[in-house]
């Protein structure tokens, strides 16, 4: 079922450790980034220089005879800056040596600035906004006998109260001595008290339902900035640098249903895996996160937990999620294949607009 989700070195995944549906005291576990590897050589657009034909005049010994030779001008093909190409397929060596292969925030500060400048072009796709946030609904089931006892107790309490009010009204309007409490009033009070005690005893004595858990990735919202995610989930944005707030990723909405997990401690672990052809299924180093999951003090609960996942350099990747109790897996799910993006940063004005 469903809180999560963040400078030397990359901050932890935004919101992962502070979402309202996750344990606020949990500590995000991330790997320290490896030294950045040289990125590909940037292509500088060629500058077109206007040229004019060069005319050479040659004079021969013959008087009054001149031969004019025209040299054809050099031609330059104008080039225009192209939008960043799609991320190249990852290799095992790139996974080991390039911190930026896991996410944009794992790079060095110089690499971040360079990529952010290149991404702020007219060709970049738009960013999205989160229209809603996650939530939690919990209920205490109990046994049917306990609910019946409470219902009967409430009914007899109403009857007893009615009989008491009638008796009091009669005493006020009559000169007769105070009437003795009637049988109906007495029986109603006794049944109401007994039913209430039975309902309370059933709540504390009845055995809880057997533990059951389901977890499903319900939706994926692409191209959401860390700034938007942090504001919508109530994360302190002061923990995220201004440049990292511009990083773009996908928000995965998890639905987690728990039954019989009252007073138990659960954790949510997730990581990103490359689906490129030559490194299919490879864990992207430094993307694994483990946080505590909020468990309500009820028999059943349904949570919707939004998790932000940054874009790696893979053309295709997926996020995998594990529900863990005492280091034992209780449920698994994944997002399925997701497309990477050549544009991993939003422009400053887009972040401010959000």
NUPA-471587 format. One record per residue (C-alpha): residue in one letter; z, y, x. Coordinates in pm, 1 decimal. Example, Ala and Ser with C-alpha at 12.3 -4.5 7.8 and 13.67 -1.06 7.14 Angstrom:
BEGIN
<a; <780.0; -450.0; 1230.0>> <s; <714.0; -106.0; 1367.0>> 
// end
This chain:
BEGIN
<x; <0.0; 0.0; 0.0>> <x; <11.3; 359.9; 121.7>> <x; <257.4; 934.2; 516.7>> <x; <-2.3; 886.0; 872.2>> <x; <-144.5; 1222.2; 1005.8>> <x; <-101.9; 1514.8; 1693.5>> <x; <-162.8; 2071.5; 2583.6>> <x; <-207.2; 1830.6; 2882.8>> <x; <-349.3; 1504.7; 2748.1>> <x; <-467.6; 1443.7; 2393.8>> <x; <-226.0; 1496.7; 2107.1>> <x; <-161.4; 1206.0; 1871.2>> <x; <-381.1; 1154.8; 1566.8>> <x; <-322.9; 1441.1; 1326.4>> <x; <-82.0; 1358.7; 1050.5>> <x; <-37.3; 998.6; 1148.6>> <x; <330.9; 1046.5; 1228.0>> <x; <425.2; 1318.7; 982.9>> <x; <247.7; 1242.1; 656.7>> <x; <493.1; 1259.9; 362.8>> <x; <422.0; 893.2; 290.4>> <x; <498.4; 782.7; 643.6>> <x; <833.4; 766.2; 820.4>> <x; <892.4; 1119.7; 956.9>> <x; <1103.9; 980.0; 1241.6>> <x; <836.1; 742.2; 1368.7>> <x; <684.1; 815.5; 1709.7>> <x; <310.9; 788.5; 1759.3>> <x; <220.1; 552.9; 2040.8>> <x; <-89.2; 661.3; 2225.9>> <x; <-231.3; 573.8; 2562.5>> <x; <-245.8; 830.9; 2837.3>> <x; <-609.5; 935.7; 2888.9>> <x; <-794.1; 823.4; 3197.9>> <x; <-946.6; 1091.2; 3426.4>> <x; <-1261.1; 1231.6; 3265.7>> <x; <-1589.0; 1089.9; 3391.2>> <x; <-1889.4; 1314.7; 3457.7>> <x; <-2075.9; 1378.2; 3139.6>> <x; <-2454.8; 1368.8; 3115.6>> <x; <-2644.4; 1657.3; 3273.7>> <x; <-2695.1; 1931.2; 3019.6>> <x; <-3054.1; 2034.0; 2961.8>> <x; <-3115.6; 2407.7; 3002.2>> <x; <-3406.1; 2532.3; 2790.5>> <x; <-3696.8; 2649.3; 2996.3>> <x; <-3778.5; 3019.2; 2992.1>> <x; <-4133.2; 3112.2; 2898.2>> <x; <-4286.8; 3365.8; 3135.3>> <x; <-4590.9; 3561.5; 3023.3>> <x; <-4881.1; 3528.7; 3270.1>> <x; <-5203.6; 3724.9; 3311.7>> <x; <-5528.3; 3599.9; 3457.4>> <x; <-5565.5; 3665.4; 3831.9>> <x; <-5898.8; 3808.8; 3932.4>> <x; <-6018.9; 3775.2; 4292.9>> <x; <-6311.7; 3983.6; 4418.8>> <x; <-6511.7; 3844.0; 4713.9>> <x; <-6764.0; 4060.8; 4899.6>> <x; <-7058.7; 3893.8; 5076.8>> <x; <-7249.9; 4031.9; 5376.4>> <x; <-7540.6; 4120.9; 5148.0>> <x; <-7509.8; 4486.3; 5063.6>> <x; <-7435.6; 4584.6; 4707.8>> <x; <-7366.7; 4221.0; 4607.7>> <x; <-7024.7; 4132.1; 4479.2>> <x; <-6909.4; 3792.3; 4349.6>> <x; <-6612.5; 3790.7; 4115.0>> <x; <-6408.9; 3469.3; 4075.7>> <x; <-6152.8; 3439.9; 3798.1>> <x; <-5863.6; 3196.6; 3849.2>> <x; <-5736.4; 3042.7; 3524.2>> <x; <-5378.5; 3144.8; 3443.7>> <x; <-5092.6; 2903.9; 3477.1>> <x; <-4976.7; 2781.7; 3142.9>> <x; <-4614.0; 2712.5; 3046.6>> <x; <-4520.2; 2511.7; 2744.0>> <x; <-4234.9; 2694.7; 2569.3>> <x; <-3931.8; 2482.4; 2497.2>> <x; <-3669.1; 2551.6; 2237.5>> <x; <-3310.8; 2426.9; 2248.4>> <x; <-3273.5; 2106.2; 2047.9>> <x; <-2962.8; 1995.8; 1862.3>> <x; <-2738.3; 1752.1; 2047.5>> <x; <-2884.7; 1402.4; 2049.9>> <x; <-2717.7; 1110.0; 1880.2>> <x; <-2440.3; 960.0; 2088.7>> <x; <-2582.1; 706.4; 2335.3>> <x; <-2470.8; 345.8; 2297.7>> <x; <-2143.0; 280.5; 2470.5>> <x; <-2111.7; 51.4; 2765.6>> <x; <-1809.9; -136.7; 2894.4>> <x; <-1797.2; 97.7; 3194.3>> <x; <-1802.9; 405.7; 2972.3>> <x; <-1517.7; 267.4; 2763.0>> <x; <-1306.7; 227.6; 3075.0>> <x; <-1386.0; 553.6; 3251.3>> <x; <-1465.2; 821.9; 2992.9>> <x; <-1167.9; 942.2; 2783.1>> <x; <-1411.7; 1121.4; 2551.4>> <x; <-1552.7; 787.7; 2437.4>> <x; <-1246.8; 735.0; 2217.7>> <x; <-1226.8; 1083.0; 2059.2>> <x; <-1308.1; 1441.9; 2139.4>> <x; <-939.0; 1531.4; 2184.5>> <x; <-899.7; 1279.1; 2467.8>> <x; <-1127.3; 1477.6; 2699.5>> <x; <-1029.7; 1733.7; 2956.8>> <x; <-996.3; 2092.0; 2838.7>> <x; <-1319.3; 2193.5; 3014.2>> <x; <-1511.3; 1910.4; 2846.2>> <x; <-1366.9; 2002.8; 2507.2>> <x; <-1475.8; 2364.4; 2540.7>> <x; <-1822.2; 2266.9; 2658.0>> <x; <-1875.2; 2024.9; 2369.4>> <x; <-1731.9; 2266.8; 2112.9>> <x; <-1973.3; 2540.6; 2225.5>> <x; <-2271.2; 2303.3; 2208.1>> <x; <-2173.4; 2183.0; 1858.9>> <x; <-2163.5; 2530.2; 1704.3>> <x; <-2534.2; 2542.6; 1615.6>> <x; <-2733.0; 2596.9; 1298.9>> <x; <-2828.1; 2227.4; 1289.7>> <x; <-2470.3; 2101.3; 1252.5>> <x; <-2384.7; 1928.9; 921.9>> <x; <-2127.3; 2095.7; 695.7>> <x; <-1760.0; 2006.2; 701.3>> <x; <-1569.0; 1881.9; 395.8>> <x; <-1243.4; 1974.8; 230.6>> <x; <-976.7; 1741.2; 93.3>> <x; <-949.1; 1791.3; -281.7>> <x; <-626.4; 1588.9; -317.0>> <x; <-354.5; 1431.7; -106.2>> <x; <-180.0; 1095.9; -115.6>> <x; <109.2; 1006.1; -343.1>> <x; <359.1; 733.3; -427.8>> <x; <457.5; 574.3; -762.0>> <x; <758.7; 339.2; -770.2>> <x; <934.3; 143.3; -1046.1>> <x; <1235.7; -85.6; -1078.7>> <x; <1138.2; -390.9; -1278.1>> <x; <1460.5; -592.2; -1328.8>> <x; <1478.1; -886.1; -1571.9>> <x; <1374.1; -856.0; -1941.0>> <x; <1728.8; -947.7; -2052.9>> <x; <1872.9; -648.0; -1878.3>> <x; <1627.3; -413.2; -2049.4>> <x; <1704.6; -572.4; -2389.9>> <x; <2079.1; -529.4; -2334.0>> <x; <2035.7; -161.6; -2249.9>> <x; <1815.7; -108.8; -2557.5>> <x; <2073.8; -270.4; -2789.4>> <x; <2352.2; -68.1; -2629.5>> <x; <2162.2; 255.3; -2690.0>> <x; <2101.4; 166.4; -3056.6>> <x; <2466.9; 86.3; -3127.6>> <x; <2577.3; 397.2; -2942.0>> <x; <2369.3; 606.9; -3182.0>> <x; <2516.1; 420.1; -3482.7>> <x; <2872.4; 466.1; -3358.7>> <x; <2813.6; 836.2; -3294.1>> <x; <2679.5; 877.8; -3646.5>> <x; <2982.8; 705.4; -3799.7>> <x; <3216.8; 923.9; -3592.3>> <x; <3045.2; 1246.5; -3704.6>> <x; <3060.9; 1142.5; -4071.9>> <x; <3432.7; 1068.6; -4042.1>> <x; <3503.4; 1402.5; -3875.5>> <x; <3311.4; 1593.5; -4140.0>> <x; <3505.4; 1419.4; -4417.2>> <x; <3834.9; 1510.5; -4255.1>> <x; <3741.6; 1880.0; -4237.6>> <x; <3633.2; 1907.6; -4602.8>> <x; <3918.0; 1701.7; -4749.7>> <x; <4292.5; 1765.7; -4779.5>> <x; <4361.1; 1394.6; -4739.7>> <x; <4530.2; 1270.3; -4420.2>> <x; <4297.2; 1179.7; -4129.4>> <x; <4098.6; 865.1; -4197.5>> <x; <4141.3; 563.2; -3977.6>> <x; <3845.1; 473.1; -3756.0>> <x; <3614.8; 249.9; -3955.4>> <x; <3500.4; -100.9; -3864.6>> <x; <3138.6; 9.2; -3813.3>> <x; <3242.2; 273.7; -3565.8>> <x; <3458.4; 32.7; -3371.4>> <x; <3194.9; -241.4; -3354.7>> <x; <2927.6; 7.1; -3244.3>> <x; <3142.5; 134.6; -2960.3>> <x; <3225.0; -215.6; -2839.2>> <x; <2859.9; -332.8; -2849.7>> <x; <2737.8; -16.8; -2674.6>> <x; <2986.0; -59.3; -2391.4>> <x; <2912.8; -431.4; -2353.1>> <x; <2536.1; -381.6; -2353.3>> <x; <2557.6; -107.7; -2092.7>> <x; <2769.7; -323.4; -1863.5>> <x; <2527.9; -615.7; -1898.5>> <x; <2231.0; -392.5; -1812.5>> <x; <2404.4; -254.7; -1503.9>> <x; <2507.4; -603.4; -1392.1>> <x; <2152.7; -729.7; -1434.4>> <x; <2024.2; -446.4; -1216.2>> <x; <2252.3; -537.1; -925.7>> <x; <2285.4; -912.9; -968.4>> <x; <1932.3; -1021.8; -1062.2>> <x; <1726.9; -1156.8; -774.1>> <x; <1445.2; -930.3; -650.6>> <x; <1081.8; -1035.5; -702.0>> <x; <918.3; -1231.5; -417.8>> <x; <761.5; -1007.6; -150.1>> <x; <393.2; -936.3; -204.2>> <x; <170.8; -675.7; -36.5>> <x; <-190.3; -565.9; -71.2>> <x; <-376.7; -300.4; 126.5>> <x; <-725.9; -168.5; 58.2>> <x; <-939.3; 110.5; 208.7>> <x; <-1039.6; 285.6; -112.8>> <x; <-1246.7; 577.2; 14.8>> <x; <-1370.7; 751.3; 329.1>> <x; <-1419.0; 1129.6; 330.6>> <x; <-1641.6; 1226.3; 626.9>> <x; <-1634.3; 1537.8; 844.6>> <x; <-1287.4; 1678.2; 782.9>> <x; <-1130.8; 1899.5; 1049.2>> <x; <-788.0; 1822.3; 1185.7>> <x; <-682.6; 2169.2; 1069.1>> <x; <-777.1; 2090.8; 707.4>> <x; <-602.8; 1752.8; 722.1>> <x; <-288.4; 1902.3; 874.6>> <x; <-260.1; 2174.9; 611.4>> <x; <-321.3; 1937.1; 319.7>> <x; <-65.0; 1681.5; 438.0>> <x; <201.7; 1933.1; 540.2>> <x; <183.9; 1886.0; 916.5>> <x; <312.8; 2158.4; 1147.1>> <x; <-13.8; 2295.6; 1289.4>> <x; <173.4; 2458.0; 1577.3>> <x; <180.8; 2111.8; 1735.2>> <x; <-201.2; 2110.7; 1754.3>> <x; <-396.2; 2338.4; 1987.0>> <x; <-648.9; 2574.3; 1831.2>> <x; <-935.9; 2388.2; 1993.3>> <x; <-815.1; 2049.0; 1872.1>> <x; <-783.7; 2184.6; 1517.4>> <x; <-1162.1; 2218.7; 1520.1>> <x; <-1213.4; 1848.2; 1590.0>> <x; <-1394.2; 1667.2; 1307.5>> <x; <-1329.2; 1313.3; 1181.4>> <x; <-1311.5; 1088.6; 875.8>> <x; <-1018.4; 1070.2; 634.2>> <x; <-956.3; 712.2; 518.2>> <x; <-764.0; 675.2; 191.5>> <x; <-553.1; 356.9; 192.8>> <x; <-407.5; 204.4; -123.8>> <x; <-93.8; 1.2; -47.2>> <x; <87.4; -199.6; -316.4>> <x; <430.8; -342.6; -239.1>> <x; <644.9; -575.0; -452.0>> <x; <986.7; -699.3; -345.6>> <x; <1008.0; -492.7; -25.6>> <x; <1314.0; -288.4; -118.5>> <x; <1543.3; -229.7; 183.8>> <x; <1278.1; -364.3; 422.5>> <x; <1117.7; -180.8; 714.2>> <x; <739.8; -179.1; 732.6>> <x; <499.3; -21.7; 980.7>> <x; <134.1; 76.2; 960.2>> <x; <-77.8; 13.6; 1268.3>> <x; <-441.1; 122.6; 1301.7>> <x; <-703.3; 155.7; 1572.8>> <x; <-1073.5; 232.9; 1617.2>> <x; <-1330.4; -25.3; 1729.8>> <x; <-1685.7; 30.0; 1851.9>> <x; <-1971.2; -146.2; 1671.6>> <x; <-2243.2; -56.5; 1923.4>> <x; <-2462.3; -351.6; 2012.0>> <x; <-2345.3; -409.8; 2367.4>> <x; <-1973.0; -356.7; 2300.0>> <x; <-1938.4; -480.2; 1940.9>> <x; <-1575.5; -516.9; 1835.8>> <x; <-1437.9; -349.8; 2149.5>> <x; <-1113.2; -157.6; 2100.1>> <x; <-1157.5; 206.5; 2197.4>> <x; <-872.5; 268.4; 2443.5>> <x; <-605.9; 510.9; 2331.4>> <x; <-691.6; 496.9; 1959.3>> <x; <-413.4; 255.7; 1856.8>> <x; <-135.3; 418.1; 1652.3>> <x; <176.7; 262.0; 1496.8>> <x; <393.9; 454.2; 1251.1>> <x; <669.7; 370.8; 1004.0>> <x; <575.0; 337.7; 637.3>> <x; <790.0; 485.1; 362.1>> <x; <934.7; 214.0; 134.8>> <x; <1090.8; 328.1; -192.5>> <x; <1422.6; 187.5; -314.7>> <x; <1248.6; 11.6; -602.8>> <x; <1103.1; -329.2; -682.2>> <x; <741.3; -213.4; -683.9>> <x; <550.3; 80.1; -542.3>> <x; <190.4; 194.6; -507.5>> <x; <102.6; 444.3; -235.3>> <x; <-216.4; 626.2; -143.8>> <x; <-200.7; 719.8; 224.3>> <x; <-465.6; 943.9; 388.3>> <x; <-530.1; 865.4; 756.9>> <x; <-743.9; 1092.4; 978.4>> <x; <-967.6; 915.4; 1235.0>> <x; <-1160.7; 1115.8; 1496.8>> <x; <-1522.1; 1041.7; 1588.1>> <x; <-1573.5; 838.6; 1905.8>> <x; <-1899.7; 841.5; 2101.4>> <x; <-2011.1; 519.8; 1931.2>> <x; <-2313.9; 534.9; 1704.1>> <x; <-2126.5; 301.2; 1468.3>> <x; <-1754.4; 224.4; 1457.3>> <x; <-1481.2; 110.0; 1221.3>> <x; <-1109.0; 160.7; 1173.7>> <x; <-886.7; -143.4; 1124.8>> <x; <-541.7; -129.9; 962.1>> <x; <-246.0; -370.3; 977.9>> <x; <69.5; -376.6; 765.3>> <x; <350.3; -506.5; 988.8>> <x; <705.4; -629.1; 923.8>> <x; <914.3; -717.4; 1230.1>> <x; <599.8; -744.8; 1443.5>> <x; <447.9; -989.0; 1192.8>> <x; <128.0; -900.0; 1007.8>> <x; <158.7; -890.0; 629.6>> <x; <-181.0; -747.9; 537.1>> <x; <-511.9; -649.6; 701.5>> <x; <-798.6; -425.7; 597.7>> <x; <-1076.1; -218.2; 753.7>> <x; <-1315.3; 58.0; 659.9>> <x; <-1633.8; -132.5; 735.7>> <x; <-1903.8; 26.4; 952.9>> <x; <-1893.9; 405.8; 977.4>> <x; <-2151.5; 626.7; 1148.1>> <x; <-2057.7; 832.7; 1449.5>> <x; <-2153.4; 1196.9; 1487.7>> <x; <-2312.1; 1401.3; 1763.7>> <x; <-2120.8; 1704.7; 1631.0>> <x; <-1750.0; 1645.0; 1684.8>> <x; <-1633.6; 2008.1; 1653.0>> <x; <-1655.2; 2267.8; 1378.6>> <x; <-1712.2; 2636.2; 1444.1>> <x; <-1418.3; 2875.0; 1448.9>> <x; <-1534.3; 3049.3; 1134.0>> <x; <-1547.4; 2716.7; 945.5>> <x; <-1188.9; 2638.7; 1036.7>> <x; <-1073.8; 2984.5; 929.3>> <x; <-1260.0; 2946.9; 598.1>> <x; <-1075.0; 2624.7; 526.9>> 
// end
